[in-house]
């Protein structure tokens, strides 16, 4: 097995899904009159199936039974880059909420996440973390401000049923960008009303996916030069990725007619058979089942095609379960117990791993969805053996991803002004898909200048 930064695990799907969740206001009364502590926690994305909500509620009941002095209130919500800042500023997040890897460092430095070091030090699993993963929740002094979970690597999700309908072999998905283009054209011609290939374009997801396809071509949208971060979207990799989209859109007509998709929108379109292929986090099947009722039998996952550039790699990311800085000591202690129970125990405790997987499986939720490792190799191997009996997705359908991800370099998202950068790149992707004569060079130069100013001002 490769080192943790370059290996893949099949972790039981987390009910929180790929999206980040937030919800009702923090600061609920920590100590009720009966001596209980009440906390609010993020639950599921709106629109999740009733079976998914039942599975989540069952886990809450199990937690409250094991912790009779803690009451858990839940709120469903979906994090988006455009709204999260205002929700945070307005105090409308729960006591336990979730932030992306890209935002956690900035938030903890700004005092917007609670320091839960002492609470986490009481847990038995803290020293088992993959250090590269744990770093996203740690400050320069080693204080901890959250627990990372659900790290993912980007892949290509594809609809196996559509591949079959178009006369393509679903067991042999494309492995190069040229093959993606050829298959997308075939699908668009043989399956009317279906876009052969599409990428996200709005809500900061357009920039996220453009960064993904940039990394796959060996480019970088930010580089470190000494102690300075330089924004470099006008690099050959990003230009090639945009030209590729231009050619699929304008030369091949392989991308359909809707060019404004955020994360939820493209998942919905994929599940409805309107899109055959799109870049996604390796764990997106969880949300496709929970929110869109997608049949795992029709799902396929392949690795992102990489060019022969020595710098080509797979973008990785994930979420951090964090605690509101408004939480008092009792709430922080209760919050860490919830985080340990819901996000961690299924990875480190045999009974809890099997219980979580069993609840998911009995509720028709996917078990065995690919994700990158949170802990060390020994912990991973144990967890896999514990849940093997409950894995209910066709592992052969995701083997084009899991068989090859071991040999691909995993690269973290850009670290500075990440969401601003992604948002600025949204408009670039949209321009290329809606304006045949869009000036790619000029658009990227504008992004570099705009975001560089933000990066410099943030020092």
N, C-alpha and C positions, 0 to 999 in steps of 0.2 A: 504493500500500500504506500502511496505517495505521502508526502508531508501534508498536514492538515490544510495548508493554504492551497493545495492543488488536488484535493480529493473530494469525493461526493458521497453523501449519505442519503439513505431513504428514510427520512424521519417521518413519523406519523404526522399527518397534516394538522396544523394548528388551527383551531376553530376561528381564530381572529382573522385568518386569510392573509392574502398578500397585501391588501391595502392597509393603511394605518388608520386606527380608530380613535375617536375622541367622543366627548359627550357632555353630560350635564355638569352643572357647576361644582367645583371642588369646595372643600371646606365644610362638608357635612359635619354634624355634631359628632365629635370623636367619642365622647363618653355619654351614652344614653343613661336615663334614670335607672335602668335595670343593670347598669354596669357593663353593657355591651359597647363595643366600638363599631361604628358604621362607616363603611367606605363605599365610594362609587367607583365602578370599573367600566372600562370600555368593553362592549360585547362584540356584536357582529355588524357587518356592513348592512345598511338598509336594503331590503329586497332579498335577503338570504331566505332560504326555504324554511318552512315551519319545522322540518326535521332537524335542520341545523340549529335553530333556536332551541329546540327541545334538548338536543345533545348538550348545548352550552348550559342550559338551565339545570340539566342533570349534574353537570360538573360543579355548578354553584352550590347545589344542594349537598353534594358530597363534601365540598369544602366547609360549608356551614355545620354539617354534622360533625366533622373532625375538629372544627373550631367554634364551639357553641357560643363563645363570647364575641364573635365577629359577625356582623350582618353585612351582606353584600348587596348593594343596589347596582343595577346595570343600565347602561344606556347604549343604544346602537348609534353608530356614526361612521362616516368614511372620511379619513383625512385626505385633504388635497392641499397642494402647495399654495394655492391662491387664497385659501380661507383660514389655514391653520394659524397664521400670525395674529389675525384679528381675534380668533377664538382664545388664543393664549393670552393676549392682552386684555380681553374682556372677562377673563376668569370663568370661561364656560367649559373648561375641561374637567374631567372627573379626577378623583384622587389618583387613580392609576390610568395612565394613558400611554400612547405609543408614538414614537418619533422615528424617522428613518435614520439610518447610519449617517447620512450626509448632514443631518441637522443636529445630531446629539452633541457634538463637540461645541458648537456655537452656543447652543442652549445652556449647556452646563457652565460654560464660561460666563454667560450673561446672568447666572443665578436663577435660571428659569426651570431648573430641575432640582429636586431635593437631593442632598447628600445622604445616601443610605449605606455608607461604608460600614458603620457599626452594626447595622441590622444584617447586612449581607455576611459579615465576618462570623456571624453565629450559624450560618448555613454550612453544610458539609461539602457543598459542591464548588465553592468559589475558586479553589485552587486547581480545579480540573479544566477550567476554560481554555480554549484555544487562545493564547495571548493576543494574536492578531485580531481576533474577533472582539475580545474584551476591551481592547484599546479604545473602541468607539465610545465607551461609557466611562472612561477614566480621565482624570485631569493630570496635570504635570506632577502633582504631589502624590499620585496614586490613589486618590479618593474615588469612590465609585458612585455613579449617579444613575445607574440603571442596569438592566440585565438584557444583553443581546439575545435575540431569538430569530428563528426562521431565516438565516442567511441563505441567499439564493445565487445561482449563476444564471446568466441570460442564455436562452436557447431559442429555437424556432418551434413554436407550437403549430401543429398542422392537423387538419381534419382527415382522418383516414378514409372515411366514407366518401368524401369528395374526391380524394385521390383515386379511389377505385372507380368512381363514376366517370372520371376523366381518362380512364385507361392507364393510370399510373400505378406503380407498385407501392402500397403504403408501407411495406417493410423495407423499402429502399428510398428514404427521403433524400432530398438534395444535400450534397456535402460541400458544394462550392457556390459562390454567388452566381456564376453562369448557369449552374443547374437550377438554382432557385428561380432565376429569370425565365429559363426555358419551361419549367414546370408551371410557373405562374401564367405564362402565355397559353400553354395548353389548357389549363383549367378554365381560364377566362373564355376561351373559344368553345370548349366542349361542355361547359356547365354554365349556361346563360344566367346572368344575374348574380354571379359569384366573382368577387375580386380574387385573383389568384394569389396576390400578396398585398399587404398593407402594413403601415406603421402608425403608431399613435402620433398625434399632432397638437394636442392642446392640454391645458392644465399642467404644464411643465413636463408632460410625458413625451412630447415631441423632441425636446432637447435631450431627455433621458435616453430615448431610443436612438437618436442620432449619435449620441456619445457611444452607445453600445456598438453601432455599426462602424463608428470611427475606430474604436479600440480593435475591432476585428480586422481592420485594414492597417493596423500598426500606428495609427495617429493618436494624439493626445490633445485634449481641449484645454488643459492647463499643464504647465511644467514648472518645476522648481529650479531657479537659477540663484545659487547662493541662498540668501535669506529672503529672496523675493519670489512671489508667485506670479508667473506671467500667463495671461490668458492667450491661448493659441488656437482658436477655432479655425482660423484661416490656414490650416495645414493640409497637406495633400490627402491625408486619410479622410478628413471631413468633406473636402471638396469631391473626392471620389464617391463617397457615400451619397452625397446630394445629387451628383450627376447620375448615379445609378437609379435613384428615385425618379429623376426627370425622365430617364429613358424608359423605365417601366410605365410611367404615366403617359408620356406624350408619344413615344414611338410604338410601344406594345399595347397600350390601352389595357393593362393588366391589373389596374388598381381600383376598378369600379368607378363610382361617381360621387361618393361621399368622402371628403378629404378632411373632415373635422372629427377626430375621435380622441376621447380621453381614455383612461384605463378601463373604467366600467363600460363605456360605449363600445370599445373594440371587443371586449370580452363578450358582450351581448351579441354583437354582430357575428362574431366567430361561432358562438353557440347556435345562432339562427341559420348558419350555413351561408352567410353573406360574404364571408372571408375564409379563404382556405389556409393561408399561412400568415403568421405575424411573429415578430420577436416578442418574447415574454420572459418573465422570471420562471425559473424551473419549477416553482411551486404553484403556478397559476391554476392548475387543475382543481385545487381545493375550492377556489372561488367560482370556477366554472360550474362545479357541481352544486355548491351551496346557493349561489345566486341565480344561475341560469339553467339549472336542471340538465346539464350536459352529461351525456352518457360516456363514461370512461372508456368504453369499448371503441368509441370513435376517435379517441384522443391519441395523438402521436407527438413525441417530443424528440427533437434532434439538436445537436450542438449548433451554435452559431458558426457559419463558415468562416474560416480564418485564411487570410492571404499568406503568402510566403514571407512576409515581413518578419524579421526577428522580434519585432515589438508587438506583433499581433497577439491579442488575448481576449479573455471573456470578462465582461463587466460583472462585478458582483456587488451585492448590497444586502440589506436586511433591515430589521426593526429593533428598537430598544424599548423595552417595557420600563417606563419611568414613573416617578411619583411627583405629585404637585408640590412645589415649594411651600404652599400654604398648609400642607398637612402637618399636624402636630405629632408629637412623639408616638402617641398611641396609634394614630392613623398610619404613620410610617411603618411601624412594626407590623400592623395588620396588612398593609399593602405588600410588604416584602413576603409575608406568609402566602398571600394570594399569588404573587408572581412566582414564588417557589413552587406552589401547588400546580398552577395552571400552565406555566410555560416551561418549568424546569423538571419537575418530578417525573414526568413521563419519559425523560431522557436519562435519569439517574437512578430510578427506583423501579425494581421489577414489578411490584404490585401495581404501582401507579401507572407504569407504562402500559401494562396489559389492560388495566381498567379504562384508561383513556382510549386506547385503540378499540376496545370492545364497545364502548359507548358510541364511538364514531361509526364503527362497522354496523352496529345494530340500528343506527339512525340513517343508514344509507350514505354516510359520508366517506370520502376516500381515505384509505390508509395505505401508506407506502409512496406518497408523493415525493419526488426528489427535492432535496435541499442540501446545502453545504453544511459542514460539521460545526457544531458549537463547542464541543468538548474534545478531549483527547481520543486517540484511536481505541484504547481499551474500553472507554465508556461507550463509544459508538458501537463496537462489536457486541457488547452486552445488550444494548438497547435493541439492536437488530434481531438478536436471538429471542428477546422477550416478546416482540410483537409479530413475529413471523406468521403465527397462526391466524392473525387477523388482517393481514395485508389483503386488500380486496380490489386492487387495480391490476390490470394486465401489465405486469412488469416488462414483458417483451415489447409493449408499445412505447415505453420510454427508454428501452435499451439503446437506441441510436444516440441518446444523450449520455446515459450512465456508462456505457461502454467506452466512450471517447473522452469524457470530461477529465479523466485521470491524466490525460496527456496534454491538456491545455493549461496555459498560464492564466490564473485568476487575478484580475486587476481591480482595485477599489475605485469607487466613483471619485470624481474631482472633489477636492476638499474645501475649496474656498468659494463663497457666494454661490453655492451649488444650485439652489433653487432659482436664484436670479438668472444664472447662466442658462439653466434649462428653459426658463420662461422666455428668455430672449431668443433662444434657438427655435422655440415653437413657431414663431412668426417666419423664420427662415424656411423651415420645412413646409409650412403652409404656402408660402410664396412660390416655392419650387413646384408644388403640386397644383397650383391654381394659375400660375403665370408661366407660359411656355418660354418666355424670354427673360425670366428672372436672372438678375446678375448675381451669381453665387459669390464671386469674389467680393463685390461691394457689400453684399449682405453680411458676410462673415467679418469683414473689416469693421463694419459698424458694431457688431456684437463684441468684438475684441476691445474696441475703444470704450464701449459702454460698461462692460463688466470689469475691465481693468480698473476703471475709476472706482467702482464699488469695492473691489479687492483692496486697492490702495487706501481707500478711506476707512476700511475696517481695521486697519493696523492700530 
